[in-house]
Amino acid sequence: MEVFDFKDFREIVNNADLVVPDGKPLVWGQKLLGNSKAHQIRGQDLTFETCRLAEKENLSVGFYGASQETLDAMNIKLTSHYPKLNIVYSYSPPFRQLNKEEKKLLVDNLNNSGIDILFVGLGCPKQEKWMAEHKKCLKCVMLGVGAAFDFIAGNKKHAPKWMQSVGLEWLFRLLCEPTRLWKRYLKQNPRFVWYFIQQLLGKKFK
C-alpha cells in the first residue's frame, strides 16, 4: 500500500533488482493472478538462507539497523548455525538523519570492510529508501529484511505454525504490538483487499 500511495516509493521498489513477497496474502494474490509458483519468503528465512550460502561460497556479510544488543544477539545466533560465516560489519545507526560527515564515514567504512552482502533492517519504507540512496556509492549487494534482526535475535516471537499457514501472521504481530500496529492494519488491510479485488476483476492501476 505504501507503493500504491506514493509514486517516489513505487519507483524505488520497481527499480529494485529483487522484490519478494514477505506476507502470505501476497502469495495468495499472486497465485490468483496466475503465478502458480509463488511462495512466501520471510525476511528471517531470506537472511538465514543467504548466510548459509555466504558461508559456503566464502562471502562476507554485514548488518545495518536495529540496536547494538539486537545485532550482538543475532550474530551469536547466526554463527551458531554457520560457524564459518564471515561477519565483517555490524552497525546500529542513530535514530536520526546522519549528517554529511557521518554519511561519508559510513560509506567509507562499508566499502573498506570488504563486505559482499549487507543486510539492512530498518523497516519499510525506510530501508528501501536507504538502499536506493546508497546503491551507487556502495560496492556490496544489499538486502532489506525488515524485522528479521529482531526475530533472529529472539526479541520478537514467531506466530504459531497454524497461524502462518492460514496467513494470520499479521494478526499475531498485531496482538503482540497493538499500540504500534493497530492504525497500520486498520487502515491498510481493508484497502489492500478492496484494490486487490478490483485488480482481480481486471482493473489496471498506473
Secondary structure, 3 states (H helix, E strand, C coil): CHHHHCHHHHHHHHCCCCCCCCCHHHHHHHHHCCCCCCCCCCHHHHHHHHHHHHHHHCCEEEEEECCHHHHHHHHHHHHHHCCCCEEEEEECCCCCCCCHHHHHHHHHHHHHCCCCEEEEECCCCHHHHHHHHHCCCCCCEEEECCCHHHHHHCCCCCCCHHHHHCCCHHHHHHHHCHHHHHHHHHHHHHHHHHHHHHHHCCCCCC
